[in-house]
Amino acid sequence: MKRISIIVPTYNEDEGLEEFLKQFERQTLPRTDFELIMVDGDSADRTREIAGVYADRVIIQQSEGVGGARNDGFRAAEAPIVATTDADVKLPETWLERILEDFEDPDVVAVCGPDGPIEHDSKSKLVFLVLRNIIYVGSKMGIYCTGGGNSAFRKDAVLSIGGYKPLPHSDDVEIAFRIKDLGKIVYDKDLFVRVSTRRMEKDGYLPTLLTWLKGDILLFLGKPIPEKSYAKKDY
């Protein structure tokens, strides 16, 4: 059996996808120890063709939203530990090995880490510095951001709580509110990844941040998130 499964939701990601997938050839964890599952939202480009060269499995998304894509992946996963990331993320070579080390504690049900921008402009760096510090402080208060681009879970724990909810956004934060009742969540600063700011560039930094912040506050207050999604867009 594989030690860890990786789930990557995709939608029209053929530009840059091969570079993303080649990262898994450089992981310090042997390739035989993990499986890579791509969950595609019926892309109209070459996403599935490219993914098929590198991934163990490429499946067509059946459930609603980005959270639904992750749920489809969890149900298909072979390993007891499942990591999630996105197709525009740069991962450290020790990413998978470090995640498994964190799960050596049997009480841990979820692991998450910080991120920063791939882009090197000062605006991106400042925005992510602020976000990183907010997330870090939140983790010290027991409020965790299990972001879809840099998190991992025990598969049975996720399935036992019904997986991700079909929210328009913030589904990857909401799941932490429920899974923390099953065990410990670890915020591991050494799991630092770099993410693309393309969504922020297209939709605007401030509107994107306000959308995320509003969603997180509503979740904390136990209120529903308005049905306005930014999923399944081309960036």
ABEGO torsion letter per residue (X at the ends): XBABBBBBBBBGAABGAAAAAAAAAABABBAAABBBBBBBAGBABAAAAAAAAABABBBBBABBEAAAAAAAAAAABABABBBBBBAABBBBAAAAAAAAAAAABAABABBBBBBBBABABAAAAAAAAAAAAAAAAAAAAGBBBBBAABBBBBAAAAAAAGEBBBBABGAAAAAAAAAAAAEBBBBBAAABBBBBAAAAAAAEAAAAAAAAAAAAAAAAAGBBBBBBBABGBBX
